[in-house]
């Protein structure tokens, strides 16, 4: 069975980015798993891992328009809590926590490098 193993977000300030993700993902039990020559891989309780990395080609990290990483949480209240934590850590709001149609509760934010993330809870997924 094939599945997504990990996702990468690029950074131009590795120390700030790893501090952001260590604190943010720590709120939902995530933790640094393994350093790599260019980055640091984080493990959540299940699913794909997340790697914060310096671009391999040495060029500046940029974010993609339309690119987003979504983190599914186990409890509805974690959507608001994780969104608030991201903003506390210096992230920017891209969409307040709340219901999005029949899909569940979602919130959107950008990390310190402009990468867009979503956090969501859905009883249906």
MMTF fields as JSON, N, C-alpha, C and O atoms, coordinates in Angstrom:
{
  "mmtfVersion": "1.0.0",
  "mmtfProducer": "UNKNOWN",
  "numBonds": 499,
  "numAtoms": 500,
  "numGroups": 125,
  "numChains": 1,
  "numModels": 1,
  "chainsPerModel": [1],
  "groupsPerChain": [125],
  "chainIdList": ["A"],
  "bondAtomList": [4, 2, 8, 6, 12, 10, 16, 14, 20, 18, 24, 22, 28, 26, 32, 30, 36, 34, 40, 38, 44, 42, 48, 46, 52, 50, 56, 54, 60, 58, 64, 62, 68, 66, 72, 70, 76, 74, 80, 78, 84, 82, 88, 86, 92, 90, 96, 94, 100, 98, 104, 102, 108, 106, 112, 110, 116, 114, 120, 118, 124, 122, 128, 126, 132, 130, 136, 134, 140, 138, 144, 142, 148, 146, 152, 150, 156, 154, 160, 158, 164, 162, 168, 166, 172, 170, 176, 174, 180, 178, 184, 182, 188, 186, 192, 190, 196, 194, 200, 198, 204, 202, 208, 206, 212, 210, 216, 214, 220, 218, 224, 222, 228, 226, 232, 230, 236, 234, 240, 238, 244, 242, 248, 246, 252, 250, 256, 254, 260, 258, 264, 262, 268, 266, 272, 270, 276, 274, 280, 278, 284, 282, 288, 286, 292, 290, 296, 294, 300, 298, 304, 302, 308, 306, 312, 310, 316, 314, 320, 318, 324, 322, 328, 326, 332, 330, 336, 334, 340, 338, 344, 342, 348, 346, 352, 350, 356, 354, 360, 358, 364, 362, 368, 366, 372, 370, 376, 374, 380, 378, 384, 382, 388, 386, 392, 390, 396, 394, 400, 398, 404, 402, 408, 406, 412, 410, 416, 414, 420, 418, 424, 422, 428, 426, 432, 430, 436, 434, 440, 438, 444, 442, 448, 446, 452, 450, 456, 454, 460, 458, 464, 462, 468, 466, 472, 470, 476, 474, 480, 478, 484, 482, 488, 486, 492, 490, 496, 494],
  "bondOrderList": [1, 1, 1, 1, 1, 1, 1, 1, 1, 1, 1, 1, 1, 1, 1, 1, 1, 1, 1, 1, 1, 1, 1, 1, 1, 1, 1, 1, 1, 1, 1, 1, 1, 1, 1, 1, 1, 1, 1, 1, 1, 1, 1, 1, 1, 1, 1, 1, 1, 1, 1, 1, 1, 1, 1, 1, 1, 1, 1, 1, 1, 1, 1, 1, 1, 1, 1, 1, 1, 1, 1, 1, 1, 1, 1, 1, 1, 1, 1, 1, 1, 1, 1, 1, 1, 1, 1, 1, 1, 1, 1, 1, 1, 1, 1, 1, 1, 1, 1, 1, 1, 1, 1, 1, 1, 1, 1, 1, 1, 1, 1, 1, 1, 1, 1, 1, 1, 1, 1, 1, 1, 1, 1, 1],
  "groupList": [{"groupName": "UNK", "atomNameList": ["N", "CA", "C", "O"], "elementList": ["N", "C", "C", "O"], "formalChargeList": [0, 0, 0, 0], "bondAtomList": [1, 0, 2, 1, 3, 2], "bondOrderList": [1, 1, 2], "singleLetterCode": "X", "chemCompType": "L-PEPTIDE LINKING"}],
  "groupTypeList": [0, 0, 0, 0, 0, 0, 0, 0, 0, 0, 0, 0, 0, 0, 0, 0, 0, 0, 0, 0, 0, 0, 0, 0, 0, 0, 0, 0, 0, 0, 0, 0, 0, 0, 0, 0, 0, 0, 0, 0, 0, 0, 0, 0, 0, 0, 0, 0, 0, 0, 0, 0, 0, 0, 0, 0, 0, 0, 0, 0, 0, 0, 0, 0, 0, 0, 0, 0, 0, 0, 0, 0, 0, 0, 0, 0, 0, 0, 0, 0, 0, 0, 0, 0, 0, 0, 0, 0, 0, 0, 0, 0, 0, 0, 0, 0, 0, 0, 0, 0, 0, 0, 0, 0, 0, 0, 0, 0, 0, 0, 0, 0, 0, 0, 0, 0, 0, 0, 0, 0, 0, 0, 0, 0, 0],
  "groupIdList": [1, 2, 3, 4, 5, 6, 7, 8, 9, 10, 11, 12, 13, 14, 15, 16, 17, 18, 19, 20, 21, 22, 23, 24, 25, 26, 27, 28, 29, 30, 31, 32, 33, 34, 35, 36, 37, 38, 39, 40, 41, 42, 43, 44, 45, 46, 47, 48, 49, 50, 51, 52, 53, 54, 55, 56, 57, 58, 59, 60, 61, 62, 63, 64, 65, 66, 67, 68, 69, 70, 71, 72, 73, 74, 75, 76, 77, 78, 79, 80, 81, 82, 83, 84, 85, 86, 87, 88, 89, 90, 91, 92, 93, 94, 95, 96, 97, 98, 99, 100, 101, 102, 103, 104, 105, 106, 107, 108, 109, 110, 111, 112, 113, 114, 115, 116, 117, 118, 119, 120, 121, 122, 123, 124, 125],
  "secStructList": [7, 7, 7, 7, 7, 3, 3, 3, 3, 3, 7, 1, 7, 2, 2, 2, 2, 2, 2, 2, 2, 2, 2, 2, 2, 2, 6, 6, 6, 7, 3, 3, 3, 3, 3, 7, 1, 1, 3, 3, 3, 3, 3, 7, 1, 1, 1, 7, 3, 3, 3, 3, 3, 7, 7, 6, 6, 1, 1, 7, 7, 7, 7, 7, 6, 6, 7, 7, 3, 3, 3, 3, 7, 1, 1, 6, 2, 2, 2, 2, 2, 2, 2, 2, 2, 2, 2, 2, 6, 6, 7, 3, 3, 3, 3, 3, 3, 3, 3, 7, 6, 6, 1, 7, 3, 3, 3, 3, 3, 3, 7, 6, 6, 7, 7, 3, 3, 3, 3, 3, 3, 7, 6, 6, 7],
  "xCoordList": [0.837, 0.0, 0.879, 1.724, 0.696, 1.479, 0.816, -0.41, 1.634, 1.13, 2.184, 3.342, 1.791, 2.747, 3.611, 3.095, 4.917, 5.849, 6.216, 6.252, 6.491, 6.801, 6.576, 6.529, 6.437, 6.276, 7.385, 7.858, 7.804, 8.879, 8.396, 7.608, 8.875, 8.723, 10.127, 10.96, 10.372, 11.677, 11.775, 10.775, 12.997, 13.224, 14.502, 15.443, 14.516, 15.712, 16.357, 17.445, 15.71, 16.261, 15.959, 14.935, 16.86, 16.649, 16.362, 15.454, 17.112, 16.922, 15.541, 14.871, 15.113, 13.775, 12.685, 11.7, 12.866, 11.848, 11.711, 10.595, 12.831, 12.728, 12.186, 11.493, 12.484, 11.874, 10.361, 9.606, 9.915, 8.483, 7.805, 6.805, 8.337, 7.694, 7.812, 6.9, 8.904, 9.027, 7.962, 7.319, 7.767, 6.741, 5.332, 4.458, 5.11, 3.78, 3.362, 2.294, 4.178, 3.812, 3.831, 3.148, 4.612, 4.613, 3.248, 2.923, 2.444, 1.093, 0.193, -0.788, 0.514, -0.313, 0.502, 0.162, 1.559, 2.346, 3.422, 4.068, 3.626, 4.687, 6.04, 6.153, 7.064, 8.407, 9.446, 9.214, 10.604, 11.687, 12.063, 12.203, 12.222, 12.53, 13.973, 14.687, 14.398, 15.692, 16.261, 15.597, 17.489, 18.124, 18.615, 18.929, 18.674, 19.233, 20.329, 20.459, 21.108, 22.144, 21.581, 22.267, 20.348, 19.778, 18.613, 18.128, 18.146, 16.935, 16.681, 17.582, 15.414, 14.967, 13.588, 12.694, 13.42, 12.154, 11.388, 11.944, 10.096, 9.196, 8.241, 7.838, 7.882, 6.923, 5.706, 5.823, 4.548, 3.289, 2.914, 3.693, 1.763, 1.408, 1.243, 1.518, 0.797, 0.655, 0.634, 0.595, 0.658, 0.608, 1.962, 2.994, 1.949, 3.182, 3.997, 3.453, 5.303, 6.198, 6.353, 6.007, 6.871, 7.091, 8.572, 9.14, 9.184, 10.6, 10.745, 10.214, 11.461, 11.829, 13.245, 14.148, 13.432, 14.695, 15.211, 14.447, 16.512, 17.157, 17.082, 17.272, 16.814, 16.754, 18.072, 19.154, 17.956, 19.126, 19.99, 21.213, 19.354, 20.111, 20.81, 21.507, 20.634, 21.293, 20.6, 20.997, 19.574, 18.808, 17.873, 17.616, 17.36, 16.434, 15.172, 14.68, 14.677, 13.406, 12.275, 12.29, 11.307, 10.108, 8.91, 9.046, 7.742, 6.527, 5.771, 5.904, 4.987, 4.231, 2.827, 2.163, 2.377, 1.008, 0.081, 0.184, -0.808, -1.695, -1.171, -1.883, 0.051, 0.619, 0.245, 0.327, -0.166, -0.56, -0.382, -0.577, -0.016, 0.056, -1.063, -1.209, -1.857, -2.973, -2.668, -2.271, -2.859, -2.62, -3.964, -4.693, -4.287, -5.535, -5.301, -4.321, -6.202, -6.108, -7.248, -8.229, -7.106, -8.05, -9.256, -10.274, -9.137, -10.215, -10.505, -9.601, -11.767, -12.207, -11.51, -11.141, -11.327, -10.723, -9.248, -8.694, -8.617, -7.219, -7.062, -5.985, -8.115, -8.048, -7.758, -6.821, -8.548, -8.345, -7.039, -6.329, -6.718, -5.508, -4.25, -3.328, -4.197, -3.017, -2.891, -1.787, -4.018, -4.017, -3.481, -2.635, -3.967, -3.507, -2.015, -1.296, -1.548, -0.131, 0.728, 1.781, 0.279, 1.026, 1.16, 2.233, 0.077, 0.125, 1.011, 1.749, 0.94, 1.788, 3.268, 4.103, 3.585, 4.967, 5.436, 6.576, 4.566, 4.945, 4.371, 4.661, 3.552, 2.881, 1.8, 1.468, 1.253, 0.206, -1.074, -1.039, -2.191, -3.507, -3.866, -3.693, -4.363, -4.872, -6.334, -6.922, -6.925, -8.324, -8.614, -8.032, -9.51, -9.856, -10.439, -11.033, -10.276, -10.872, -12.392, -13.025, -12.956, -14.403, -14.824, -13.996, -16.14, -16.656, -16.488, -16.598, -16.223, -16.137, -17.104, -16.74, -18.33, -19.364, -19.579, -19.507, -19.839, -20.074, -18.785, -18.818, -17.651, -16.384, -15.809, -15.098, -16.094, -15.541, -15.021, -15.363, -14.199, -13.611, -12.183, -11.397, -11.864, -10.558, -10.035, -10.806, -8.722, -8.064, -6.832, -6.259, -6.433, -5.323, -4.325, -4.708, -3.036, -1.997, -0.756, -0.624, 0.157, 1.457, 2.547, 2.457, 3.582, 4.715, 5.619, 5.255, 6.772, 7.671, 8.273, 8.733, 8.274, 8.798, 7.703, 7.991, 6.439, 5.327, 4.661, 3.735, 5.112, 4.465, 3.067, 2.889, 2.073, 0.693, 0.364, 0.655, -0.252, -0.694, -2.151, -2.665, -2.799, -4.161, -4.143, -3.342, -5.022, -5.253, -6.759, -7.558, -7.129, -8.551, -8.96, -8.163, -10.246, -10.884, -12.155, -12.944, -12.34, -13.544, -13.942, -13.148, -15.164, -15.683, -15.925, -16.08, -15.955, -16.247, -15.001, -15.118, -13.814, -12.587, -11.762, -10.699],
  "yCoordList": [-1.179, 0.0, 1.238, 1.397, 2.095, 3.328, 4.429, 4.496, 5.291, 6.439, 7.522, 7.264, 8.732, 9.834, 9.634, 9.461, 9.656, 9.43, 10.688, 10.69, 11.772, 13.04, 14.19, 14.011, 15.377, 16.622, 17.554, 17.457, 18.451, 19.384, 20.823, 21.177, 21.642, 23.087, 23.673, 23.291, 24.607, 25.241, 26.407, 27.035, 26.69, 27.823, 28.548, 27.958, 29.842, 30.671, 30.971, 31.545, 30.595, 30.765, 29.483, 29.371, 28.536, 27.204, 27.221, 26.53, 27.989, 28.007, 28.539, 27.961, 29.63, 30.172, 29.204, 29.01, 28.6, 27.676, 26.442, 26.016, 25.867, 24.672, 25.013, 24.193, 26.197, 26.611, 26.739, 26.313, 27.327, 27.476, 26.11, 25.884, 25.205, 23.902, 23.004, 22.223, 23.098, 22.303, 22.727, 21.876, 24.036, 24.526, 24.251, 23.816, 24.5, 24.313, 22.845, 22.52, 21.97, 20.557, 19.893, 18.893, 20.45, 19.948, 20.065, 19.291, 21.029, 21.211, 20.006, 19.788, 19.231, 18.069, 16.772, 15.79, 16.78, 15.567, 15.299, 14.252, 16.226, 16.05, 16.355, 17.14, 15.727, 15.974, 15.756, 15.02, 16.409, 16.179, 14.702, 14.089, 14.145, 12.723, 12.495, 11.698, 13.211, 12.889, 14.083, 14.635, 14.486, 15.52, 14.908, 13.719, 15.731, 15.33, 16.342, 17.343, 16.118, 17.107, 18.502, 19.497, 18.589, 19.894, 20.305, 21.431, 19.419, 19.763, 18.938, 18.316, 18.955, 18.232, 17.656, 18.371, 16.363, 15.686, 15.584, 15.227, 15.91, 15.817, 14.656, 14.346, 14.018, 12.924, 13.321, 13.768, 13.152, 13.261, 11.849, 10.923, 11.656, 10.329, 9.315, 8.13, 9.768, 8.875, 9.708, 10.937, 9.052, 9.751, 10.241, 9.829, 11.128, 11.633, 12.437, 13.08, 12.381, 13.195, 14.558, 14.72, 15.526, 16.867, 17.199, 17.061, 17.637, 18.004, 19.507, 20.046, 20.17, 21.569, 21.543, 20.949, 22.19, 22.006, 23.269, 24.144, 23.331, 24.328, 23.785, 22.584, 24.62, 24.111, 23.45, 23.989, 22.298, 21.521, 22.275, 22.133, 23.08, 23.775, 25.038, 25.693, 25.392, 26.57, 27.886, 28.928, 27.852, 29.066, 29.374, 28.497, 30.597, 30.933, 30.063, 29.695, 29.753, 29.035, 29.985, 31.151, 29.493, 30.256, 29.354, 28.132, 29.955, 29.169, 29.165, 30.092, 28.143, 28.024, 28.578, 28.344, 29.306, 29.8, 28.623, 27.972, 28.349, 27.2, 25.973, 24.974, 26.024, 24.916, 25.077, 26.175, 23.981, 24.034, 22.655, 21.636, 22.63, 21.397, 21.443, 22.433, 20.379, 20.315, 19.284, 18.158, 19.681, 18.81, 18.459, 19.342, 17.184, 16.722, 16.499, 15.865, 17.024, 16.852, 15.973, 15.745, 15.488, 14.527, 15.153, 14.491, 16.434, 17.084, 18.457, 19.156, 18.818, 20.077, 21.294, 22.224, 21.296, 22.449, 22.639, 23.717, 21.611, 21.732, 22.629, 23.18, 22.782, 23.656, 25.089, 25.717, 25.597, 26.965, 27.083, 28.081, 26.071, 26.125, 26.15, 26.916, 25.335, 25.298, 26.577, 27.075, 27.096, 28.364, 29.481, 30.267, 29.551, 30.572, 30.417, 31.413, 29.188, 28.937, 29.41, 30.014, 29.134, 29.578, 31.094, 31.619, 31.802, 33.266, 33.769, 34.74, 33.116, 33.475, 33.334, 34.11, 32.346, 32.09, 32.975, 32.855, 33.862, 34.782, 34.463, 35.161, 33.409, 33.098, 34.132, 34.943, 34.102, 35.045, 34.303, 33.195, 34.928, 34.331, 34.35, 35.36, 33.225, 33.108, 32.682, 32.476, 32.549, 32.151, 31.727, 30.765, 32.442, 32.179, 30.777, 30.233, 30.189, 28.888, 28.941, 29.924, 27.876, 27.785, 26.714, 26.102, 26.494, 25.462, 25.879, 27.055, 24.899, 25.105, 24.125, 23.002, 24.572, 23.722, 22.476, 22.515, 21.387, 20.114, 19.343, 18.212, 19.945, 19.229, 19.168, 18.217, 20.15, 20.184, 21.563, 22.544, 21.637, 22.897, 23.01, 22.067, 24.175, 24.433, 25.782, 26.652, 25.946, 27.232, 27.243, 26.195, 28.433, 28.56, 29.597, 30.616, 29.329, 30.27, 30.044, 29.023, 31.016, 30.885, 30.865, 31.543, 30.069, 30.018, 31.226, 32.141, 31.234, 32.379, 32.604, 33.705, 31.577, 31.689, 31.875, 31.948, 31.953, 32.151, 30.88, 30.944, 29.717, 28.461, 28.413, 28.721, 28.029, 27.991, 26.621, 25.584, 26.647, 25.43, 25.557, 26.654, 24.417, 24.34, 23.346, 22.411, 23.554, 22.566, 22.311, 23.24, 21.033, 20.732, 19.542, 18.66, 19.558, 18.444, 18.12, 19.01, 16.874, 16.44, 15.076, 14.137, 14.967, 13.677, 12.76, 11.55, 13.339, 12.581, 11.968, 11.046, 12.454, 11.975, 11.129, 10.643],
  "zCoordList": [0.0, 0.0, 0.0, 0.88, -0.95, -1.042, -0.227, -0.139, 0.368, 1.121, 1.102, 0.773, 1.453, 1.524, 2.756, 3.86, 2.573, 3.672, 4.435, 5.665, 3.692, 4.352, 3.39, 2.173, 3.968, 3.241, 3.692, 4.824, 2.82, 3.153, 3.07, 2.194, 3.988, 3.9, 3.928, 4.749, 3.015, 2.947, 3.899, 4.246, 4.317, 5.212, 4.845, 4.315, 5.137, 4.984, 6.326, 6.37, 7.419, 8.763, 9.537, 10.21, 9.425, 9.971, 11.473, 11.934, 12.227, 13.685, 14.066, 14.921, 13.442, 13.731, 13.3, 14.012, 12.135, 11.621, 12.509, 12.805, 12.936, 13.774, 15.164, 15.767, 15.68, 16.952, 16.792, 17.666, 15.673, 15.378, 15.315, 15.996, 14.509, 14.334, 15.569, 15.844, 16.308, 17.537, 18.539, 19.153, 18.713, 19.639, 19.105, 19.856, 17.823, 17.241, 17.274, 17.793, 16.734, 16.666, 18.039, 18.259, 18.959, 20.334, 20.989, 21.89, 20.544, 21.08, 20.794, 21.505, 19.77, 19.421, 19.471, 18.811, 20.246, 20.467, 19.43, 19.469, 18.506, 17.515, 18.121, 19.062, 17.573, 18.091, 17.004, 16.045, 17.165, 16.216, 16.226, 17.285, 15.037, 14.925, 14.513, 15.122, 13.46, 12.902, 12.144, 11.266, 12.477, 11.667, 10.355, 10.29, 9.322, 8.033, 7.705, 8.411, 6.675, 6.342, 6.065, 6.298, 5.573, 5.223, 6.107, 5.991, 6.991, 7.718, 8.962, 9.526, 9.372, 10.55, 10.255, 9.802, 10.513, 10.273, 11.594, 12.633, 11.52, 12.673, 12.479, 11.358, 13.585, 13.56, 14.375, 15.516, 13.779, 14.503, 14.927, 14.702, 15.526, 16.014, 14.893, 15.084, 13.722, 12.571, 11.297, 11.351, 10.185, 8.913, 8.475, 9.006, 7.499, 6.908, 7.917, 8.815, 7.746, 8.557, 7.88, 6.709, 8.618, 8.097, 8.255, 9.338, 7.163, 7.194, 6.962, 5.991, 7.848, 7.68, 7.112, 7.702, 5.964, 5.27, 4.594, 4.187, 4.492, 3.647, 2.222, 2.026, 1.224, -0.143, -0.566, -0.336, -1.176, -1.596, -2.604, -2.604, -3.469, -4.512, -4.025, -4.8, -2.752, -2.193, -2.497, -1.976, -3.329, -3.635, -2.468, -1.644, -2.381, -1.292, -1.328, -2.395, -0.159, -0.043, -0.398, -0.006, -1.131, -1.453, -1.213, -1.151, -1.078, -0.906, -2.214, -3.013, -2.442, -3.681, -3.534, -2.524, -4.529, -4.54, -4.801, -5.841, -3.883, -3.993, -3.267, -3.16, -2.767, -2.009, -0.543, 0.008, 0.087, 1.489, 2.107, 1.444, 3.362, 4.131, 5.156, 5.873, 5.232, 6.176, 7.251, 6.954, 8.499, 9.644, 10.266, 10.716, 10.291, 10.9, 12.387, 12.779, 13.216, 14.663, 15.163, 14.455, 16.381, 16.944, 17.634, 17.836, 17.994, 18.742, 18.131, 17.675, 18.135, 17.539, 18.162, 17.446, 19.484, 20.145, 19.784, 19.998, 19.244, 18.838, 17.612, 17.388, 16.82, 15.646, 16.087, 15.593, 17.003, 17.51, 18.277, 18.151, 19.071, 19.887, 19.022, 19.304, 17.984, 17.138, 16.302, 16.083, 15.843, 15.103, 16.003, 15.579, 17.23, 18.173, 18.464, 18.552, 18.612, 18.879, 17.708, 17.911, 16.484, 15.303, 15.285, 14.987, 15.603, 15.622, 16.756, 16.587, 17.902, 19.047, 18.684, 19.15, 17.856, 17.461, 16.308, 15.86, 15.825, 14.768, 13.402, 12.431, 13.312, 12.057, 11.773, 12.638, 10.564, 10.184, 9.827, 9.292, 10.13, 9.91, 8.425, 7.743, 7.943, 6.571, 6.575, 5.513, 7.755, 7.878, 9.303, 9.805, 9.951, 11.348, 11.531, 10.6, 12.714, 12.993, 12.883, 13.268, 12.358, 12.268, 11.291, 10.616, 11.225, 10.324, 8.863, 8.516, 8.032, 6.583, 5.932, 5.584, 5.777, 5.194, 6.026, 7.255, 5.362, 6.052, 6.287, 6.77, 5.95, 6.028, 7.441, 7.766, 8.285, 9.629, 9.966, 9.306, 10.99, 11.434, 10.916, 11.009, 10.372, 9.783, 10.255, 10.657, 10.201, 10.409, 9.518, 9.22, 9.097, 8.16, 8.653, 9.228, 8.423, 8.813, 7.968, 7.292, 8.017, 7.362, 8.421, 9.445, 8.15, 9.064, 8.832, 8.093, 9.445, 9.385, 7.995, 7.694, 7.154, 5.794, 4.76, 3.565, 5.201, 4.281, 3.795, 2.987, 4.269, 3.895, 4.5, 5.679, 3.698, 4.175, 4.754, 4.157, 5.937, 6.603, 6.997, 7.214, 7.085, 7.6, 8.745, 8.761, 9.69, 10.736, 10.707, 10.595, 10.81, 10.703, 11.554, 11.875, 11.904, 12.586, 11.806, 11.489, 11.51, 10.818, 11.333, 11.305, 11.801, 12.245, 11.05, 11.211, 9.855, 8.635, 8.008, 7.202, 8.355, 7.692, 8.622, 8.235]
}
